[in-house]
Amino acid sequence: MNAIVTKVAVTTQKAPEFIDITEYVKNHVKSAGIRDGFVCIYSVHTTCAIKINENEPLLISDMENFLQKIAPQSDYYAHNDFSIRTVHMTDDEEPNGHSHCAHLLLSTSETIPVINGDLMLGTYQSVFLVELDPRSRGREVIISSLGE
């Protein structure tokens, strides 16, 4: 049984943003030599998710609009009220309560079976890093596989 980990750096530009990272995952599985097992794709951020969905431009636009509707940036979030918030404050803190709330409906990771060296993704499935924070920034994705 082999356990292999790859860290991938991704720079995002806006929110919401869907970045197709499927090729990173496929390359990881290939270089790890995993024939049968699974691969887990994990975001180390609370405002950046990992999701599997279809990479179709109109659908991506629909999904971006959906996320903006369920957690509008313009709504009030106590997390954004720096006059009362005292926990986890940093020098470059930004008002991103909406990003955390949208993340509640998404996930931090996805796990995909690997059979005969292939990801068992459906015909139209892609793996996305979903940026929920409004500013451009560097993000880290951990791709971990276990198998033979």
ZIKA-V311878 format. One line per field, one symbol per residue. ss: DSSP state (a for helix, b for strand, c for the rest). psi: psi as a letter, one per 30 degrees, with the letter a starting at -180 (. if undefined). burial: I if it has 9 or more other ideal C-beta (glycine too) atoms within 8 Angstrom, else O. A space follows every 50 residues. Layout:
ss->???
psi->???
burial->???
This chain:
ss->cbbbbbbbbbbbccccbbbbcaaaaaaaaaaaccccbbbbbbbccccbbb bbbbccaaaaaaaaaaaaaacccccccaaaccccccccccccccccaaaa aaacccccbbbbbbbccbbcccccbbbbbbbcccccbbbbbbbbbbbc
psi->kkjkkkkkkkklfaklkjjjgeeeeeeeeeffgkekblkkkkkgkfgklk lkakikeeeeeeeeeeeeefikfflkkeffjfffkfkhklegkljheeee eefefalflkkkkkkhgkkhklegklkkkjkfkflklklkkkjklka.
burial->OIOIOIOIOIOIOOIIIIIIIIOIIIOIIOOIOIIOIIIIIIIOOOIIII IIIOIOOOIIOOIIOOIIOOIOOOOOIOIIIOOOIOOOOOOOOOOIIIII IIIOOIOOIIOIOIOOOOIOIOOOIIIIIIIIIOOOOOIIIIIIIIIO
